[in-house]
Amino acid sequence: MKLSSILIACLLFASIASAEQVTTYKIAHTRYRDSNMVIVVSNANFFAQSEQTQLRWFTSLEVCSRNANLAGQVIVVANVNGRLRYYGPRSWHRFLSTIDMAWVRARVNKELTCHY
C-alpha cells in the first residue's frame, strides 16, 4: 500500500513539474522599408519587469518566432498608461517612436503561440 502511494505521488509530482506554459500573442507580421518585422503585442506587465527579465522574455519571444518560421526582427509593444511602449533593437527606436498602438492594431494579422 505504501509503495503504490509513493509511486502515485511521484507520478503526479512529475507530471506537474513537467507541465508547460502556453501563451498566445497577437502579432503584426509586416514589412517596413524592405525589412520584416514581428511586432508582438504584450501587456504592460512586460515593462514592469527588471531589465534582465525583459531581456529573457524578449529572447524567448525571438526563439518562439524563429520556431514558427516568422522572418523579421522581433519587437515587443504594449499600451502602458495610454502610450505605446516598445522593446527592440536601438536601430529600430527612431521608427518605433513614430507609430502608435492604432498603427500596430491595424496591422495585427497573426497569432504566435509560445510553449515555455
N, C-alpha and C positions, 0 to 999 in steps of 0.2 A: 504494500500500500504506500509506504513512504517513498519507495523508488519511483513508482508511477507518478506520484505527486511532484517529485523533483523533476522528472522528465517533462511533465506537462508545464511546470513553471519555467523550465529552461527554454522550451519551445516557444512559449508565449513571450518571454523576455526577448528572445532572438528575433521574433517577428516584429516586435515593437521597435527594437533597436535598429532594424534594417529598413524601416518604413521610410519612404522618400517623400519629399515635399514637392508638390507640383504647383507651379504658379504660371498663370497665363497673363500676358501683357498685350495690350493693343499697341500696334506699331504702325508707323508710316514708313514704308519701304519706297524711297523716292530718289530722284536724281537732282543734283544742283551743279551746274557748270561742269558737266562731264564727270561728276563724282557721285557714286552711290552712297546713300545714307540709310541707316536703320535707326530711326528715331523711336526709342522705347518710351512709352508714356507710363510713368511711375506715379506713386503718391508722394505727398510731401514728406513722408517718413524717411525717404532716401536722404534728403538734405538735412535731416535732424541727426544723422549718424556722424561718427568721427570720420576723419579723412581716410583712415585705414579701412574702416568698414565700407565706406563708399567705394574705395578702390577695389576691395574684394568683390563687392556686389557688381560693380561695373565689369570687372574681369569675368565674372560668372556669366553676365549677360553677353559679353563678347563670345565666350565659348559656346553658349547656347545658340547664338545667332549663327556662328560658323557651323555648328552641328545641324542646323536647319537649312544649310546651304544658302544663306542670305548674303549677298555681296554688299559690301559697303562698310563705311565707318559707323560704329555704334555710338549713339548719343542718347543720354537719358534726360528726359524732360519731365517737369511736374509743375502744376499750378500751386504756388505757395503764396498764400495771402493775396490772391488776385494777380500775381505776377508770374511770368514764365521764368523758371529756374532751369539751368541746364548743366550737364556734366559731360565733358568730352575733351578731345584734344584742344590745346590752346590755339592751334592753327584754324580751328573752326569757330572760335569765340566771336570774331567780328561778324560773321554771317549770322550766328545764333542770336546775337544782340539785335538783329533786325526783324526777327519773327516773333510771333506770339502764339498762345495756345489755340486761337482760332485758326491760324495758319496750319498748325500741326493737326488739329481735329479734322480739317478739310482734307487732309492727305492720309489719314488713317485708313489703311486698306488691307491689313492682315492682323492675325494674332500670332504671338510667339509663345509656345508652351515650353517651359523650362522644368527640368527634373533635377532637384537638388538632393 
